[in-house]
Amino acid sequence: MRLPLLALLARGPAHGYELKQDLEQLLGSAYPQPNVGQIYVTLGRLEKSGLIEGEEVEQSSRPNKKIYHLTDAGQEALRAWYEETTDEPRVRDEFFMKLALAPQTRLADQIALINKQRRHYLNTMRSLSRLAAAEDRDNKTAHLLIEGAMLHLQADLDWLERCQEELEELE
């Protein structure tokens, strides 16, 4: 949450609730919606670390609000973030660990595990399809996010199929 908030503040000053709305509008309903409390806690930490500065702004009919802006250090942290590549392909997969250990513990059947995981992925795929259909057509970012998640799920389903084929050959 830290770096996406910095990125939003790179456009210009904003307050916490405004940042929450911007994230929701940008990413759509497929992305887990941030809690406004989490945003304010993160903004406080960013301010303590010198990446942003906050300024109290008086409001006539409401409590004062704090407007945040990016510092030079925040700008530099954001540049560094954009330069970094993302994580390596996942090799520490909890499902795969269950699958690998099932024969040794004799507490679960590998094919049953695969089938259960497949059903879960298919249900998730259906949910994402419904989200895509309900999402505003003009929100390209949200649609790309949903499409990416669905492509990852399809790859996971293909991998489950491969695992099942390999295990059935061993029998």
C-alpha positions, -999 to 999 in steps of 0.1 A, spaced: 0 0 0 29 24 7 42 27 -29 8 29 -46 -1 58 -22 32 75 -31 24 71 -68 -10 87 -63 6 116 -45 31 121 -73 1 137 -92 -4 162 -65 -15 167 -29 -45 148 -16 -61 136 16 -66 100 27 -102 95 17 -95 110 -17 -66 86 -22 -89 57 -12 -114 68 -38 -87 72 -64 -75 37 -58 -110 23 -60 -118 42 -92 -85 32 -109 -85 -5 -100 -122 -13 -99 -141 -38 -79 -117 -68 -87 -89 -54 -66 -94 -58 -28 -107 -24 -16 -84 -7 9 -98 2 43 -96 40 49 -81 33 83 -53 13 67 -47 42 43 -44 67 71 -21 44 91 1 40 60 1 78 54 13 83 90 41 59 85 51 75 52 51 109 69 73 96 98 98 81 73 100 115 55 85 103 22 55 126 25 45 157 44 11 165 57 -5 199 62 -36 206 83 -63 224 63 -91 242 80 -127 235 69 -156 257 79 -183 231 85 -162 200 91 -132 190 111 -98 199 97 -83 176 72 -47 167 65 -35 171 29 -4 151 20 22 158 -6 53 139 -18 88 149 -6 119 147 -26 127 115 -7 93 101 -16 99 110 -52 132 91 -51 116 61 -34 89 61 -61 116 62 -89 134 33 -73 102 13 -71 96 18 -108 131 6 -116 127 -26 -96 114 -58 -113 86 -77 -96 90 -110 -78 103 -142 -94 78 -168 -105 63 -184 -75 80 -216 -65 69 -216 -29 33 -225 -35 12 -237 -6 -10 -259 -27 20 -276 -43 34 -283 -8 2 -300 2 2 -320 -30 39 -331 -25 34 -340 12 0 -358 9 14 -393 1 38 -391 30 11 -380 56 -16 -402 41 -41 -376 53 -52 -365 18 -55 -379 -16 -35 -360 -43 -62 -363 -70 -89 -352 -45 -67 -322 -36 -63 -313 -73 -100 -316 -79 -109 -294 -50 -83 -268 -60 -97 -269 -96 -132 -263 -84 -119 -233 -63 -101 -218 -94 -132 -223 -116 -154 -206 -90 -129 -177 -88 -129 -175 -126 -167 -173 -127 -166 -145 -100 -140 -126 -120 -161 -130 -152 -191 -115 -133 -169 -86 -121 -157 -80 -156 -192 -78 -169 -203 -54 -141 -172 -32 -144 -174 1 -162 -162 -5 -198 -142 27 -198 -120 15 -169 -93 -1 -189 -70 -6 -158 -97 -26 -140 -103 -47 -170 -66 -54 -175 -64 -64 -138 -93 -88 -141 -79 -102 -174 -45 -107 -158 -60 -126 -129 -80 -148 -152 -50 -156 -173 -31 -166 -142 -60 -187 -131 -61 -204 -165 -24 -211 -163 -30 -226 -128 -58 -248 -142 -35 -260 -170 -8 -268 -144 -33 -287 -122 -42 -308 -153 -6 -315 -159 -1 -325 -123 -31 -349 -125 -18 -364 -157 16 -371 -141 2 -386 -110 -22 -408 -129 8 -421 -150 25 -432 -117 -5 -453 -107 
